Amino acid sequence: MAERYDCHYCKESLFGSKYVLREENPYCVKCYNSLYSNTCEECKKPIGCDSRDLSYKDRHWHSDCFQCFTCRRSIADKPFSTKDEQLLCTECYANEYSSKCHECKKTIMPGSRKMEHKGNSWHETCFACQRCQQPIGTKSFIPKDNSNYCVPCYEKQFAFQCVQCKKPITTGGVTYHEQPWHKDCLLCTGCKEQLAGQRFTSRDGFPYCLTCFCNLHAKKCASCTSPISGLGGSKYISFEERQWHHDCFNCTKCAVSLVGRGFLTERDNILCPDCGKDI
């Protein structure tokens, strides 16, 4: 006699009938569907062994039930997205949730590369320089008047040229004698230190820090011999080609201040009227 070949669960003979193997055990179609078939998320009916079972994150659908929630088109074997556990084809997802390109106003499809700046989004190819129309990509750019420019185009169209080095000024510019300079180019003629951010003056059109100006060009006080800058409203006294700091213009003998008073001279000395009586 031939060996019997029965359903592993109901023990009915499978001779001449369709059956399904599971873990090397045969089941009749009825028992297999009853024991192991998944329930479709859409129609809530069992997904039998004679139907295609599509699954996503432990959820199951008949092939015909695997549809976009919005347009109801089949998304079997097609790209799709999910929102709040609802299945959406890429077109519906993009129309509903994807950002729009700031340049061409079209939807930026999920998975495509995009550029973002100050809350706006662009297709990668739409994020281009306003002047040369070339995509900026990952290169540096400068925004101006709601447009974006690659650095070379911005320099050609908008940037001032430094009076000293003749190169464009994109950052760090200062004005001196109503002309534009790079901060790094505006240097003291004497010590070559950067002048931007500190007080400075000029002589014959050349800029000097206060220290170099005083050491090189300022007159010396006849009393203390230190330079008299005359800058910033500092006061000094001048008499017969000699100069004094305001605080140094004192009687040589008694040291009383002679500012605003009469005085006498004896050789290189300046004297108050009282001390001058003894001459």
C-alpha positions as CSV (number, residue, x, y, z in Angstrom):
1,M,0.0,0.0,0.0
2,A,1.1,3.6,-0.7
3,E,2.0,5.7,2.2
4,R,-0.7,8.2,3.2
5,Y,0.0,11.9,2.8
6,D,-2.3,13.8,5.1
7,C,-2.8,17.4,6.3
8,H,-0.6,18.0,9.4
9,Y,-3.5,19.7,11.2
10,C,-6.9,18.0,10.1
11,K,-5.3,14.7,9.0
12,E,-7.4,14.8,5.8
13,S,-5.7,13.2,2.9
14,L,-3.9,15.6,0.5
15,F,-4.0,13.1,-2.4
16,G,-4.9,15.0,-5.5
17,S,-5.4,18.3,-3.6
18,K,-3.4,21.5,-3.3
19,Y,-1.4,21.9,-0.1
20,V,1.2,24.2,1.5
21,L,4.4,23.2,3.2
22,R,5.3,25.1,6.4
23,E,8.3,24.0,8.4
24,E,8.4,20.9,6.3
25,N,4.8,19.9,7.3
26,P,2.0,19.8,4.7
27,Y,-1.3,21.6,5.3
28,C,-4.4,21.7,3.3
29,V,-5.3,25.1,1.9
30,K,-8.2,25.5,4.4
31,C,-6.2,24.7,7.5
32,Y,-3.2,26.8,6.3
33,N,-5.4,29.8,5.7
34,S,-7.1,29.3,9.1
35,L,-3.9,28.9,11.0
36,Y,-1.3,31.1,9.4
37,S,-2.8,33.7,7.0
38,N,-2.5,37.4,7.8
39,T,-5.4,39.8,7.9
40,C,-5.4,42.6,5.3
41,E,-5.1,46.1,6.8
42,E,-7.4,47.5,4.1
43,C,-10.2,45.0,3.7
44,K,-9.8,43.1,7.0
45,K,-10.1,39.7,5.2
46,P,-7.5,36.9,5.4
47,I,-4.7,36.9,2.9
48,G,-4.9,33.3,1.7
49,C,-2.0,31.3,0.4
50,D,-3.3,31.8,-3.1
51,S,-3.0,35.6,-2.8
52,R,0.2,37.8,-2.7
53,D,0.9,39.0,0.8
54,L,2.5,42.5,0.9
55,S,3.9,43.6,4.2
56,Y,5.3,46.8,5.7
57,K,6.3,47.2,9.3
58,D,4.4,44.1,10.5
59,R,1.3,45.1,8.6
60,H,-0.1,43.1,5.7
61,W,-2.2,43.8,2.6
62,H,-3.6,41.9,-0.4
63,S,-1.7,43.0,-3.5
64,D,-4.9,44.7,-4.8
65,C,-5.4,46.4,-1.5
66,F,-1.9,47.9,-1.3
67,Q,-3.0,51.4,-2.5
68,C,-2.3,55.1,-2.0
69,F,-4.6,56.5,0.7
70,T,-5.3,59.6,-1.4
71,C,-5.5,58.7,-5.0
72,R,-6.3,55.0,-4.5
73,R,-3.8,53.9,-7.2
74,S,-1.9,50.7,-6.6
75,I,1.6,51.1,-5.1
76,A,2.6,47.5,-5.3
77,D,6.2,47.3,-6.6
78,K,6.3,51.2,-6.6
79,P,8.0,53.7,-4.3
80,F,5.8,55.0,-1.5
81,S,5.9,57.0,1.7
82,T,3.9,57.0,4.9
83,K,2.3,59.7,6.9
84,D,0.4,59.0,10.2
85,E,0.6,55.3,9.2
86,Q,-1.2,56.0,5.9
87,L,0.4,54.7,2.7
88,L,0.9,57.4,0.0
89,C,2.4,57.3,-3.4
90,T,5.4,59.6,-3.9
91,E,3.3,62.0,-6.0
92,C,0.6,62.5,-3.4
93,Y,3.1,62.7,-0.6
94,A,5.1,65.3,-2.4
95,N,2.0,67.4,-3.3
96,E,0.7,67.3,0.3
97,Y,3.9,67.4,2.4
98,S,7.0,68.2,0.4
99,S,8.4,71.7,0.1
100,K,8.2,73.8,-3.1
101,C,11.2,75.1,-4.9
102,H,11.7,78.8,-4.2
103,E,12.8,79.3,-7.8
104,C,10.6,77.2,-10.1
105,K,7.7,76.8,-7.6
106,K,7.5,73.0,-8.4
107,T,7.4,70.3,-5.7
108,I,10.8,68.9,-4.5
109,M,10.1,65.2,-4.7
110,P,11.1,63.0,-1.7
111,G,14.5,61.5,-2.1
112,S,15.8,64.2,-4.5
113,R,18.6,66.6,-3.5
114,K,17.6,70.0,-2.3
115,M,19.3,73.2,-1.0
116,E,18.0,75.1,2.0
117,H,18.7,78.7,3.0
118,K,16.9,81.0,5.5
119,G,13.7,78.8,5.5
120,N,13.5,78.4,1.7
121,S,14.2,75.3,-0.4
122,W,15.4,74.9,-3.9
123,H,16.0,72.0,-6.3
124,E,19.8,71.5,-6.5
125,T,19.8,72.7,-10.1
126,C,17.6,75.7,-9.3
127,F,19.9,77.0,-6.6
128,A,21.9,79.0,-9.1
129,C,23.9,82.3,-9.2
130,Q,21.7,85.2,-10.3
131,R,24.5,86.5,-12.5
132,C,26.0,83.5,-14.3
133,Q,23.1,81.1,-13.8
134,Q,25.4,78.3,-12.8
135,P,24.3,76.0,-9.9
136,I,26.0,77.0,-6.7
137,G,26.0,73.5,-5.2
138,T,28.3,73.4,-2.2
139,K,30.3,76.4,-3.2
140,S,30.4,79.6,-1.1
141,F,27.8,82.2,-2.1
142,I,26.7,85.7,-1.0
143,P,23.0,86.7,-0.7
144,K,21.9,90.1,-1.9
145,D,18.5,91.7,-2.5
146,N,16.7,88.3,-2.3
147,S,19.1,86.8,-4.8
148,N,22.2,84.6,-4.4
149,Y,25.5,85.1,-6.1
150,C,28.6,82.9,-6.4
151,V,31.6,84.7,-4.9
152,P,33.3,85.6,-8.2
153,C,30.1,87.1,-9.7
154,Y,29.4,89.1,-6.5
155,E,32.9,90.5,-6.6
156,K,32.6,91.5,-10.2
157,Q,29.2,93.1,-9.8
158,F,29.1,94.7,-6.3
159,A,32.3,94.6,-4.4
160,F,34.5,97.8,-3.9
161,Q,38.1,97.5,-4.8
162,C,40.7,98.2,-2.1
163,V,42.7,101.4,-2.8
164,Q,45.9,99.6,-1.6
165,C,45.8,96.1,-3.1
166,K,43.2,96.7,-5.9
167,K,41.4,93.5,-4.9
168,P,37.6,93.3,-4.2
169,I,36.4,93.9,-0.6
170,T,33.8,91.3,0.4
171,T,34.3,91.5,4.2
172,G,36.3,93.6,6.6
173,G,36.2,96.8,4.7
174,V,37.0,100.3,6.2
175,T,36.8,103.8,4.7
176,Y,39.7,106.2,4.9
177,H,39.8,109.5,3.1
178,E,36.4,108.5,1.6
179,Q,38.0,105.5,-0.1
180,P,37.6,101.8,0.6
181,W,40.3,99.7,2.2
182,H,40.7,96.1,3.5
183,K,41.3,96.3,7.2
184,D,44.5,94.3,6.6
185,C,45.7,96.8,4.1
186,L,45.2,100.0,6.2
187,L,48.6,99.9,8.0
188,C,50.7,102.5,9.8
189,T,53.3,104.0,7.5
190,G,55.8,103.8,10.3
191,C,55.4,100.5,12.3
192,K,53.1,98.7,9.7
193,E,50.6,97.8,12.4
194,Q,46.9,97.6,11.5
195,L,45.1,100.8,12.1
196,A,41.5,99.7,11.9
197,G,39.9,99.9,15.3
198,Q,42.3,102.4,16.8
199,R,42.8,106.2,16.6
200,F,45.2,107.3,13.9
201,T,46.1,110.4,11.8
202,S,47.9,111.2,8.6
203,R,50.6,113.4,7.2
204,D,51.1,114.2,3.5
205,G,48.4,111.6,2.8
206,F,50.1,108.8,4.6
207,P,48.4,107.2,7.7
208,Y,50.2,106.9,11.0
209,C,49.3,105.4,14.4
210,L,49.5,108.1,17.1
211,T,52.8,106.7,18.5
212,C,54.6,106.8,15.2
213,F,53.2,110.2,14.3
214,C,54.4,111.6,17.6
215,N,57.8,110.1,17.3
216,L,58.4,111.0,13.7
217,H,56.6,114.3,13.2
218,A,55.3,115.9,16.4
219,K,57.0,118.9,18.0
220,K,58.8,118.3,21.3
221,C,57.8,120.0,24.5
222,A,60.4,122.5,25.6
223,S,59.9,121.4,29.2
224,C,59.5,117.6,29.3
225,T,60.9,117.0,25.7
226,S,58.0,114.5,25.0
227,P,56.1,114.8,21.7
228,I,53.2,117.2,21.5
229,S,50.7,115.5,19.2
230,G,48.1,118.2,19.1
231,L,45.5,115.5,18.4
232,G,42.1,115.0,19.9
233,G,41.9,118.6,21.0
234,S,44.9,118.3,23.3
235,K,46.1,121.8,24.3
236,Y,49.6,123.2,24.0
237,I,51.3,126.6,24.2
238,S,53.5,128.0,21.4
239,F,55.9,130.9,21.8
240,E,58.8,132.0,19.6
241,E,59.1,128.6,17.9
242,R,58.9,126.7,21.1
243,Q,56.0,124.6,22.3
244,W,54.9,123.3,25.7
245,H,52.2,120.9,26.8
246,H,49.5,122.8,28.5
247,D,50.5,121.2,31.9
248,C,54.2,121.9,31.3
249,F,53.9,125.7,30.8
250,N,55.1,126.6,34.3
251,C,57.5,129.0,35.9
252,T,61.0,127.6,35.8
253,K,61.7,128.7,39.4
254,C,58.4,128.4,41.4
255,A,56.6,126.0,39.0
256,V,53.4,128.0,39.1
257,S,51.3,127.6,35.9
258,L,51.7,130.4,33.5
259,V,48.7,129.4,31.3
260,G,46.6,132.6,30.8
261,R,49.1,134.7,32.8
262,G,51.8,137.1,31.9
263,F,55.4,135.8,31.9
264,L,59.0,136.8,31.3
265,T,61.8,135.0,29.6
266,E,65.4,134.7,30.7
267,R,67.4,132.8,28.0
268,D,65.6,129.5,27.8
269,N,63.7,130.0,31.1
270,I,60.1,131.2,31.4
271,L,59.3,133.0,34.6
272,C,56.2,134.3,36.4
273,P,56.2,138.1,37.1
274,D,57.1,137.6,40.7
275,C,60.2,135.5,39.9
276,G,61.0,137.8,37.1
277,K,61.5,140.8,39.5
278,D,64.8,139.2,40.7
279,I,66.3,139.2,37.2
